[in-house]
């Protein structure tokens, strides 16, 4: 039951779940394997970013646009890319700006889905240094959380950015739940 407004719903339709854990801890898997039972009545919308493995090594990151699961290669491991793009942030990944733009376009269009009578659950996997430090990356996702367009959301963040995320959204969402893997 909701601790904030006593609405009796679980999760509260005014809650943000911040899913956190180190690299390789299973954050994306936790979301991919069927949003946990507490969210069973929701339709996941947003973006999921699973790793791409070749010969047991993580070589890329895909973006799956939810709910369709349309896939686009979002980033490639830095040491596998011949040319560094201008404005590189020095991360371990080289992001495809067109793919980031496609994800942002998808996220920007999501609020219209509320009108069709579904109960949407916004999923943003993952908000990291690009978004929470540099103000780039999935900026449309940040705007959706900043304005609580979706009253129930899950955002994946790394432990080092958890406090930043909590501070950013504590005045927007009446309840922030932390799940650590």
BALOBA-1460 file (C-alpha; in Angstrom, 3 decimals):
// residues 181
<rec num="1" residu="x" x="0.000" y="0.000" z="0.000"/>
<rec num="2" residu="x" x="1.141" y="3.525" z="-0.724"/>
<rec num="3" residu="x" x="2.784" y="5.178" z="2.281"/>
<rec num="4" residu="x" x="2.318" y="8.701" z="0.953"/>
<rec num="5" residu="x" x="-1.308" y="9.141" z="-0.006"/>
<rec num="6" residu="x" x="-3.046" y="5.991" z="1.312"/>
<rec num="7" residu="x" x="-4.496" y="5.289" z="-2.138"/>
<rec num="8" residu="x" x="-4.334" y="1.563" z="-1.473"/>
<rec num="9" residu="x" x="-2.543" y="0.837" z="-4.733"/>
<rec num="10" residu="x" x="0.785" y="-0.897" z="-5.106"/>
<rec num="11" residu="x" x="2.800" y="0.686" z="-6.548"/>
<rec num="12" residu="x" x="1.413" y="4.110" z="-5.788"/>
<rec num="13" residu="x" x="0.395" y="5.959" z="-8.950"/>
<rec num="14" residu="x" x="2.721" y="8.729" z="-7.843"/>
<rec num="15" residu="x" x="5.839" y="6.680" z="-7.374"/>
<rec num="16" residu="x" x="9.236" y="6.556" z="-8.958"/>
<rec num="17" residu="x" x="11.293" y="3.411" z="-8.517"/>
<rec num="18" residu="x" x="15.022" y="3.970" z="-8.857"/>
<rec num="19" residu="x" x="16.658" y="0.674" z="-9.769"/>
<rec num="20" residu="x" x="20.371" y="0.682" z="-9.034"/>
<rec num="21" residu="x" x="23.346" y="-1.639" z="-9.001"/>
<rec num="22" residu="x" x="26.846" y="-1.967" z="-10.334"/>
<rec num="23" residu="x" x="27.616" y="-2.836" z="-13.935"/>
<rec num="24" residu="x" x="26.655" y="-6.451" z="-14.564"/>
<rec num="25" residu="x" x="24.383" y="-6.714" z="-11.507"/>
<rec num="26" residu="x" x="21.286" y="-7.476" z="-13.585"/>
<rec num="27" residu="x" x="19.409" y="-4.165" z="-13.696"/>
<rec num="28" residu="x" x="18.268" y="-4.511" z="-17.295"/>
<rec num="29" residu="x" x="17.557" y="-8.207" z="-16.767"/>
<rec num="30" residu="x" x="15.355" y="-7.321" z="-13.762"/>
<rec num="31" residu="x" x="13.294" y="-5.063" z="-16.014"/>
<rec num="32" residu="x" x="13.395" y="-7.368" z="-19.063"/>
<rec num="33" residu="x" x="12.168" y="-10.463" z="-17.257"/>
<rec num="34" residu="x" x="8.747" y="-9.040" z="-16.919"/>
<rec num="35" residu="x" x="8.500" y="-6.014" z="-14.757"/>
<rec num="36" residu="x" x="8.024" y="-7.517" z="-11.290"/>
<rec num="37" residu="x" x="4.590" y="-8.656" z="-10.193"/>
<rec num="38" residu="x" x="3.840" y="-5.349" z="-8.452"/>
<rec num="39" residu="x" x="3.709" y="-3.756" z="-11.901"/>
<rec num="40" residu="x" x="1.808" y="-6.566" z="-13.648"/>
<rec num="41" residu="x" x="-1.237" y="-4.415" z="-14.493"/>
<rec num="42" residu="x" x="0.864" y="-1.800" z="-16.299"/>
<rec num="43" residu="x" x="2.077" y="-1.563" z="-19.881"/>
<rec num="44" residu="x" x="5.767" y="-0.693" z="-20.019"/>
<rec num="45" residu="x" x="6.573" y="2.250" z="-22.279"/>
<rec num="46" residu="x" x="9.915" y="3.990" z="-22.698"/>
<rec num="47" residu="x" x="13.331" y="2.524" z="-23.409"/>
<rec num="48" residu="x" x="15.219" y="-0.560" z="-22.322"/>
<rec num="49" residu="x" x="18.960" y="-0.804" z="-23.065"/>
<rec num="50" residu="x" x="20.275" y="-4.369" z="-22.992"/>
<rec num="51" residu="x" x="23.895" y="-5.239" z="-23.636"/>
<rec num="52" residu="x" x="24.998" y="-6.995" z="-26.806"/>
<rec num="53" residu="x" x="27.526" y="-9.773" z="-26.268"/>
<rec num="54" residu="x" x="29.861" y="-11.419" z="-28.763"/>
<rec num="55" residu="x" x="32.014" y="-14.357" z="-27.661"/>
<rec num="56" residu="x" x="31.074" y="-13.612" z="-24.065"/>
<rec num="57" residu="x" x="32.190" y="-9.951" z="-24.188"/>
<rec num="58" residu="x" x="29.959" y="-6.889" z="-23.966"/>
<rec num="59" residu="x" x="30.530" y="-5.069" z="-27.265"/>
<rec num="60" residu="x" x="27.508" y="-2.814" z="-27.714"/>
<rec num="61" residu="x" x="24.324" y="-1.484" z="-26.154"/>
<rec num="62" residu="x" x="20.967" y="-1.616" z="-27.905"/>
<rec num="63" residu="x" x="17.945" y="0.558" z="-27.275"/>
<rec num="64" residu="x" x="14.590" y="-1.212" z="-27.336"/>
<rec num="65" residu="x" x="11.734" y="1.232" z="-27.779"/>
<rec num="66" residu="x" x="8.859" y="0.111" z="-25.577"/>
<rec num="67" residu="x" x="6.231" y="-1.174" z="-26.004"/>
<rec num="68" residu="x" x="7.123" y="-2.219" z="-29.576"/>
<rec num="69" residu="x" x="10.671" y="-3.403" z="-28.748"/>
<rec num="70" residu="x" x="11.940" y="-1.872" z="-31.972"/>
<rec num="71" residu="x" x="15.716" y="-2.161" z="-31.694"/>
<rec num="72" residu="x" x="18.516" y="0.216" z="-32.585"/>
<rec num="73" residu="x" x="22.228" y="0.025" z="-31.783"/>
<rec num="74" residu="x" x="22.786" y="2.824" z="-29.290"/>
<rec num="75" residu="x" x="26.506" y="2.558" z="-28.500"/>
<rec num="76" residu="x" x="29.608" y="0.547" z="-29.250"/>
<rec num="77" residu="x" x="32.489" y="-0.182" z="-26.939"/>
<rec num="78" residu="x" x="35.137" y="2.535" z="-27.304"/>
<rec num="79" residu="x" x="38.036" y="0.197" z="-28.085"/>
<rec num="80" residu="x" x="36.097" y="-1.331" z="-30.997"/>
<rec num="81" residu="x" x="35.464" y="1.984" z="-32.780"/>
<rec num="82" residu="x" x="37.951" y="3.367" z="-35.308"/>
<rec num="83" residu="x" x="36.989" y="7.042" z="-35.098"/>
<rec num="84" residu="x" x="36.004" y="9.053" z="-32.015"/>
<rec num="85" residu="x" x="33.123" y="11.468" z="-32.585"/>
<rec num="86" residu="x" x="33.435" y="15.170" z="-31.897"/>
<rec num="87" residu="x" x="32.284" y="16.054" z="-28.383"/>
<rec num="88" residu="x" x="33.160" y="12.602" z="-27.019"/>
<rec num="89" residu="x" x="32.540" y="12.516" z="-23.243"/>
<rec num="90" residu="x" x="35.400" y="10.104" z="-22.517"/>
<rec num="91" residu="x" x="33.086" y="7.263" z="-21.492"/>
<rec num="92" residu="x" x="33.755" y="3.615" z="-22.257"/>
<rec num="93" residu="x" x="31.176" y="3.786" z="-25.043"/>
<rec num="94" residu="x" x="30.788" y="5.688" z="-28.290"/>
<rec num="95" residu="x" x="27.149" y="6.672" z="-28.692"/>
<rec num="96" residu="x" x="25.404" y="6.940" z="-32.045"/>
<rec num="97" residu="x" x="23.870" y="10.433" z="-32.052"/>
<rec num="98" residu="x" x="21.191" y="9.390" z="-34.563"/>
<rec num="99" residu="x" x="20.139" y="6.520" z="-32.290"/>
<rec num="100" residu="x" x="20.032" y="8.813" z="-29.250"/>
<rec num="101" residu="x" x="17.880" y="11.193" z="-31.313"/>
<rec num="102" residu="x" x="15.571" y="8.331" z="-32.286"/>
<rec num="103" residu="x" x="15.148" y="7.350" z="-28.617"/>
<rec num="104" residu="x" x="14.451" y="10.966" z="-27.636"/>
<rec num="105" residu="x" x="11.865" y="11.272" z="-30.412"/>
<rec num="106" residu="x" x="10.195" y="8.090" z="-29.206"/>
<rec num="107" residu="x" x="10.165" y="9.297" z="-25.588"/>
<rec num="108" residu="x" x="8.823" y="12.724" z="-26.577"/>
<rec num="109" residu="x" x="5.823" y="11.089" z="-28.268"/>
<rec num="110" residu="x" x="4.921" y="8.816" z="-25.344"/>
<rec num="111" residu="x" x="2.679" y="11.164" z="-23.405"/>
<rec num="112" residu="x" x="-0.054" y="10.838" z="-26.063"/>
<rec num="113" residu="x" x="-0.413" y="7.123" z="-25.208"/>
<rec num="114" residu="x" x="-2.094" y="8.049" z="-21.904"/>
<rec num="115" residu="x" x="-5.216" y="9.000" z="-23.843"/>
<rec num="116" residu="x" x="-5.906" y="5.454" z="-25.063"/>
<rec num="117" residu="x" x="-6.928" y="4.182" z="-21.646"/>
<rec num="118" residu="x" x="-3.915" y="2.053" z="-20.783"/>
<rec num="119" residu="x" x="-2.080" y="2.280" z="-17.501"/>
<rec num="120" residu="x" x="1.441" y="3.113" z="-18.624"/>
<rec num="121" residu="x" x="4.598" y="2.469" z="-16.634"/>
<rec num="122" residu="x" x="7.475" y="4.633" z="-17.824"/>
<rec num="123" residu="x" x="10.739" y="2.676" z="-18.014"/>
<rec num="124" residu="x" x="14.025" y="4.534" z="-18.537"/>
<rec num="125" residu="x" x="17.029" y="2.206" z="-18.718"/>
<rec num="126" residu="x" x="19.479" y="3.745" z="-18.062"/>
<rec num="127" residu="x" x="19.954" y="7.342" z="-16.985"/>
<rec num="128" residu="x" x="23.660" y="7.869" z="-16.467"/>
<rec num="129" residu="x" x="26.472" y="10.388" z="-16.655"/>
<rec num="130" residu="x" x="25.298" y="11.712" z="-20.025"/>
<rec num="131" residu="x" x="21.880" y="12.604" z="-18.637"/>
<rec num="132" residu="x" x="22.464" y="13.419" z="-14.974"/>
<rec num="133" residu="x" x="25.865" y="15.126" z="-15.250"/>
<rec num="134" residu="x" x="26.208" y="16.445" z="-18.820"/>
<rec num="135" residu="x" x="22.518" y="17.124" z="-19.587"/>
<rec num="136" residu="x" x="22.718" y="15.146" z="-22.839"/>
<rec num="137" residu="x" x="21.636" y="11.627" z="-23.836"/>
<rec num="138" residu="x" x="18.015" y="10.731" z="-23.098"/>
<rec num="139" residu="x" x="16.945" y="14.321" z="-22.399"/>
<rec num="140" residu="x" x="13.319" y="13.613" z="-23.324"/>
<rec num="141" residu="x" x="13.297" y="10.954" z="-20.584"/>
<rec num="142" residu="x" x="14.553" y="13.496" z="-18.063"/>
<rec num="143" residu="x" x="11.751" y="15.853" z="-19.083"/>
<rec num="144" residu="x" x="9.143" y="13.110" z="-18.646"/>
<rec num="145" residu="x" x="10.376" y="12.481" z="-15.095"/>
<rec num="146" residu="x" x="10.835" y="16.179" z="-14.307"/>
<rec num="147" residu="x" x="7.176" y="16.827" z="-15.157"/>
<rec num="148" residu="x" x="5.739" y="13.487" z="-13.910"/>
<rec num="149" residu="x" x="3.836" y="13.021" z="-17.176"/>
<rec num="150" residu="x" x="3.745" y="9.359" z="-16.189"/>
<rec num="151" residu="x" x="2.719" y="9.080" z="-12.551"/>
<rec num="152" residu="x" x="4.429" y="5.694" z="-12.158"/>
<rec num="153" residu="x" x="7.959" y="5.172" z="-13.423"/>
<rec num="154" residu="x" x="11.097" y="3.052" z="-13.124"/>
<rec num="155" residu="x" x="14.460" y="4.662" z="-13.848"/>
<rec num="156" residu="x" x="17.703" y="2.696" z="-13.858"/>
<rec num="157" residu="x" x="20.668" y="4.614" z="-12.398"/>
<rec num="158" residu="x" x="24.157" y="3.681" z="-11.256"/>
<rec num="159" residu="x" x="24.898" y="3.821" z="-7.503"/>
<rec num="160" residu="x" x="27.209" y="6.835" z="-7.943"/>
<rec num="161" residu="x" x="24.295" y="8.837" z="-9.379"/>
<rec num="162" residu="x" x="21.552" y="7.611" z="-7.029"/>
<rec num="163" residu="x" x="21.685" y="10.627" z="-4.668"/>
<rec num="164" residu="x" x="21.635" y="12.999" z="-7.665"/>
<rec num="165" residu="x" x="18.552" y="11.256" z="-9.033"/>
<rec num="166" residu="x" x="16.789" y="11.281" z="-5.668"/>
<rec num="167" residu="x" x="17.412" y="15.017" z="-5.193"/>
<rec num="168" residu="x" x="16.268" y="15.785" z="-8.723"/>
<rec num="169" residu="x" x="12.898" y="14.042" z="-8.388"/>
<rec num="170" residu="x" x="12.055" y="14.175" z="-4.668"/>
<rec num="171" residu="x" x="9.760" y="17.178" z="-5.172"/>
<rec num="172" residu="x" x="8.097" y="15.636" z="-8.239"/>
<rec num="173" residu="x" x="7.160" y="12.154" z="-7.021"/>
<rec num="174" residu="x" x="5.461" y="11.708" z="-3.634"/>
<rec num="175" residu="x" x="7.120" y="8.333" z="-3.217"/>
<rec num="176" residu="x" x="10.581" y="7.269" z="-4.367"/>
<rec num="177" residu="x" x="11.415" y="3.598" z="-3.951"/>
<rec num="178" residu="x" x="14.985" y="2.339" z="-4.170"/>
<rec num="179" residu="x" x="15.699" y="-1.178" z="-5.437"/>
<rec num="180" residu="x" x="19.349" y="-2.205" z="-5.205"/>
<rec num="181" residu="x" x="20.616" y="-5.286" z="-7.024"/>
